[in-house]
Amino acid sequence: MRKVLVTVAGAFALAAASAANAAFIENPVNLAGPPTVSVNGNVINIGFVQDPLASGSVQSPTSFTGGFDINNTAAGNYTFDLTTSSPGITFTGGSITNLATMAVVNFLLGSSVSNPTPNTELGLPSTFFGIGDYRIAWTGQNTDSVGSDAGVVHITSVPAVPEPATWAMMLLGFGGIGFAMRRRRNPVLAQLA
């Protein structure tokens, strides 16, 4: 009984473990230095600075690009959120490219609650990413005479939700284990004639 409980507890621990995992970050594009990485639960925060950017103005904005490569070591569903709070910086687009297959997933333009300026956030809802190398890239415009962009990429693992058929199969399995454990055979005693 104890072995079964330990096995079940181990299986649940593995299933609930955080899947957010970026092994390394390399090939920064137009960044002032290597991105900084911090992990908080199932969220990886990757901070970056682009400095200097060409100065611009509202009448004549300047364009910029940026990005870096990551290696995902745990397949799963992830959400991506790229934000900036630098004055005069707006994003015009962004994408994640699988470097093995060259498949591209584009970010959606939006605005964050904490920074309601339009187009200061790029997001990607829950999407499956396998193990491998990916390039995160973005484009934007600077309308400020001070050319600098600081931002953060938040990568969040989304726990997989089992389908109803999976739940039913799991419950049947637990029921079968319970039935087998309750069913005991009486020992057969030798009879002398």
C-alpha positions as CSV (number, residue, x, y, z in Angstrom):
1,M,0.0,0.0,0.0
2,R,2.8,2.4,0.9
3,K,4.6,1.8,-2.3
4,V,1.5,2.5,-4.3
5,L,0.9,5.8,-2.5
6,V,4.6,6.8,-3.0
7,T,4.3,6.0,-6.7
8,V,1.1,8.0,-7.1
9,A,2.5,10.9,-5.2
10,G,5.6,10.9,-7.4
11,A,3.5,10.8,-10.6
12,F,1.5,13.8,-9.4
13,A,4.7,15.7,-8.5
14,L,6.1,15.1,-12.0
15,A,2.9,16.1,-13.6
16,A,2.7,19.3,-11.6
17,A,6.3,20.3,-12.0
18,S,7.0,23.6,-13.7
19,A,7.8,23.2,-17.4
20,A,9.2,26.7,-17.9
21,N,12.8,26.0,-18.9
22,A,15.2,28.1,-21.1
23,A,18.6,26.5,-21.0
24,F,20.5,29.3,-22.5
25,I,20.1,32.6,-24.3
26,E,22.5,33.6,-27.1
27,N,22.9,35.6,-30.3
28,P,21.5,38.9,-29.0
29,V,20.5,41.1,-31.9
30,N,21.0,44.9,-31.4
31,L,21.0,44.6,-27.6
32,A,23.4,46.6,-25.3
33,G,24.5,43.5,-23.6
34,P,23.4,39.9,-22.8
35,P,19.8,39.6,-21.5
36,T,19.3,39.0,-17.8
37,V,17.3,36.0,-16.7
38,S,15.3,35.3,-13.6
39,V,12.9,32.5,-12.8
40,N,9.9,33.0,-10.5
41,G,7.8,29.8,-10.3
42,N,6.6,28.9,-13.8
43,V,7.6,32.3,-15.2
44,I,11.0,33.1,-16.8
45,N,11.7,36.8,-17.0
46,I,14.3,37.9,-19.6
47,G,15.3,41.5,-19.4
48,F,16.9,43.4,-22.2
49,V,18.2,46.9,-23.1
50,Q,18.7,48.3,-26.6
51,D,20.9,51.4,-26.2
52,P,21.5,53.5,-28.1
53,L,18.7,53.6,-30.6
54,A,18.6,56.2,-33.4
55,S,16.7,59.2,-32.0
56,G,13.4,60.0,-33.7
57,S,10.4,62.3,-33.4
58,V,6.6,61.9,-33.7
59,Q,6.8,63.3,-37.3
60,S,9.8,61.2,-38.2
61,P,10.0,57.9,-36.1
62,T,13.1,55.7,-36.5
63,S,12.7,51.9,-36.8
64,F,14.6,49.3,-34.8
65,T,14.9,45.5,-34.4
66,G,15.9,43.3,-31.6
67,G,15.9,39.7,-30.4
68,F,17.8,36.7,-29.1
69,D,17.8,32.9,-29.3
70,I,16.7,30.6,-26.6
71,N,16.9,26.8,-26.1
72,N,13.7,25.2,-24.7
73,T,14.5,22.1,-22.7
74,A,10.9,21.1,-21.8
75,A,8.1,20.7,-24.3
76,G,4.8,22.2,-23.3
77,N,2.3,25.1,-23.7
78,Y,3.7,28.5,-23.1
79,T,2.5,32.1,-23.2
80,F,4.8,35.0,-24.2
81,D,4.5,38.6,-23.2
82,L,7.0,41.3,-24.3
83,T,6.7,44.7,-22.7
84,T,8.5,48.0,-22.6
85,S,8.0,51.1,-20.5
86,S,10.6,53.3,-22.3
87,P,9.1,56.6,-23.5
88,G,8.5,56.9,-27.2
89,I,9.0,53.2,-27.9
90,T,6.2,51.2,-29.6
91,F,6.3,47.8,-31.1
92,T,5.3,47.2,-34.7
93,G,5.6,43.4,-34.7
94,G,7.3,40.3,-33.3
95,S,7.7,36.6,-33.8
96,I,9.1,33.3,-32.5
97,T,10.8,31.1,-35.1
98,N,11.6,27.5,-34.6
99,L,15.2,27.4,-35.9
100,A,15.0,23.7,-36.9
101,T,11.8,23.9,-39.0
102,M,11.8,27.7,-39.6
103,A,8.1,27.7,-38.6
104,V,7.1,31.2,-37.5
105,V,4.5,32.2,-34.9
106,N,3.7,36.0,-34.8
107,F,3.1,38.0,-31.6
108,L,-0.2,39.9,-31.2
109,L,0.1,43.7,-30.6
110,G,-1.7,45.0,-27.5
111,S,-1.3,47.2,-24.5
112,S,-0.7,46.1,-21.0
113,V,-2.8,47.1,-18.0
114,S,0.2,48.6,-16.2
115,N,1.3,50.5,-19.2
116,P,-1.8,51.5,-21.3
117,T,0.1,53.2,-24.1
118,P,-0.9,51.4,-27.3
119,N,1.6,48.9,-28.8
120,T,3.9,48.8,-25.9
121,E,3.2,45.1,-25.5
122,L,3.5,42.0,-27.7
123,G,1.8,38.8,-26.6
124,L,1.3,35.2,-27.6
125,P,-1.5,33.2,-26.0
126,S,-0.9,29.6,-24.9
127,T,0.9,27.8,-27.7
128,F,2.8,24.5,-27.8
129,F,6.5,24.6,-28.1
130,G,8.7,21.5,-28.4
131,I,12.2,21.0,-27.3
132,G,14.7,22.9,-29.4
133,D,16.1,26.3,-30.4
134,Y,13.9,29.3,-31.0
135,R,14.5,32.9,-32.0
136,I,12.5,35.7,-30.4
137,A,12.5,38.8,-32.5
138,W,10.7,42.1,-32.5
139,T,10.5,45.4,-34.5
140,G,9.5,48.8,-33.3
141,Q,9.6,52.5,-33.7
142,N,11.2,55.2,-31.6
143,T,9.6,58.7,-31.5
144,D,11.8,60.0,-28.6
145,S,15.0,62.0,-29.0
146,V,16.6,59.8,-26.3
147,G,17.2,56.5,-28.1
148,S,16.8,53.7,-25.6
149,D,14.5,50.7,-25.2
150,A,14.3,48.6,-22.0
151,G,11.9,45.7,-21.8
152,V,11.1,42.3,-20.4
153,V,10.1,39.0,-22.1
154,H,7.9,36.9,-19.8
155,I,7.7,33.2,-20.7
156,T,5.0,31.4,-18.7
157,S,4.4,27.6,-18.8
158,V,0.8,26.7,-19.0
159,P,-0.1,23.4,-17.2
160,A,-1.8,21.0,-19.5
161,V,-5.4,20.2,-18.8
162,P,-6.3,16.6,-19.3
163,E,-9.2,15.8,-21.6
164,P,-12.4,14.2,-20.2
165,A,-11.4,10.8,-21.7
166,T,-8.1,11.0,-19.9
167,W,-9.8,11.8,-16.6
168,A,-12.2,8.9,-17.1
169,M,-9.3,6.5,-17.8
170,M,-7.4,7.7,-14.8
171,L,-10.4,7.3,-12.5
172,L,-11.0,3.8,-13.9
173,G,-7.3,3.0,-13.2
174,F,-7.5,4.2,-9.6
175,G,-10.7,2.2,-9.1
176,G,-9.0,-0.9,-10.5
177,I,-6.0,-0.4,-8.1
178,G,-8.4,0.0,-5.2
179,F,-10.4,-3.1,-6.2
180,A,-7.2,-5.1,-6.5
181,M,-5.9,-4.0,-3.2
182,R,-9.2,-4.8,-1.4
183,R,-9.5,-8.2,-3.0
184,R,-7.7,-10.6,-0.8
185,R,-7.5,-14.3,-1.2
186,N,-7.9,-16.5,1.9
187,P,-4.9,-18.7,2.4
188,V,-5.5,-22.3,1.5
189,L,-4.7,-24.6,4.4
190,A,-3.5,-28.1,3.8
191,Q,-6.0,-30.7,5.0
192,L,-5.0,-34.0,6.3
193,A,-7.1,-37.0,5.5
